[in-house]
C-alpha cells in the first residue's frame, strides 16, 4: 500500500492505520544507511520521537543549497510524505522523513 505524495499537498495524513502500514514496509537500503551515517557525521539531524523508540531525519540547508537538498531527498523519497520546501523565516530548504525505528 503506497501513500501518494500528493497527500501532503492536500491535507495532513491523519489515518494512523495507513501511516502504520506505510512505515511497516520501509527498510533502509545499504546506500541509505551509508548516506545516513555520513550525514550524521556532517550536517544531518535526527529528531527522536516522544517515546524515544524512533526518529526522523531532517535535512536542512540554506536556499542556496536547494539542489543539494533535492539530491538528498531523492535518496529518501520513499520515506517522505511531502516535497522539500522552503522556510522563509531562516532562508532554508528542508524535508523530513517519517519517524521510524530504523533511524
N, C-alpha and C positions, 0 to 999 in steps of 0.2 A: 504494500500500500504506500503510494507516494503522496506526499503532501505538496500540492502545487506551490511554486514560489510566489505566485500571484496572491496568495493568502495574505501576506504581509502588506500588500498594497491596499487591499480591500478592508480588512479588519484583523484584529489580533486573533491568533489561534486560541480558542478557549476550550475546545473539546479535549480534555485531558486524556481520554482514552485514545484518541487518534494520535496525539502527541507521544504518548507512551509507546504505542505500536511503532511509530516512526523511529523513536530512539532505540527500540529493541533491535532494529535492523541495521543500525550503524555499527561500523567496525573500522578502526584505523588501518589504513594501508601502511606498508613499510615507508613509503615516501612521505606520508602524512606524519608518521612517528618521527622520522628524521627531521622533517621541517619543524615539528613542534619542539623538539629538543634544541635545535638551532635557534629558533625564535625565542625560546625562554632564556637562552644564554645572551640574547641580544635585546630586542625591543618588545618582546611579547608580554602578554599579561593574561594570567589565568585568574578567574574570579570564582571562588568557591560558593557553593550553594549554602543555604542556611543549615542544612543537615551536615555539611562538610563531607558528603559522600560522593559528590560530583562537582564538576567545574565547567566553566565555559571559557573558550578562548576569545579574547578581544584583540583585534588588530586595529591600531590607530596610528595614523601618520599625518603629517601636515598635508594640506591640499596640494602642495607642490609634488607630493609623492603618490598621487592618485593612481598612477599606472602600477606602481609597486603594490599598493593595496589590492588592486584588481587582480594582479598576478597571484597574490596570496589567497584571495577569495577563490580563484579558480581551483586551487588545491583543496579547499574545504567547502566547495559549493554544495555538496550533498549534506553538509552539516548545518547549513544556514537557511533560515526561513525567509529572510528579507535580503534585498540587494544592498550592497555597500551604500552608505550615504554620507553626506557632508554635515558636519557640525559647525554651524556658522558662528557659534559663540567662541570657539577656540581655533577656528580655521583649520579643522582637521577632517580627514576622510576615514571612515571606520566601518567595521562589521563585527558581529558577534555570532558565535556558533550557538547551538542549543547546549544546555548543560548535559553532561554525560559522565558516567563513572570512568570511562577510558581516559578522559582528560585529567 
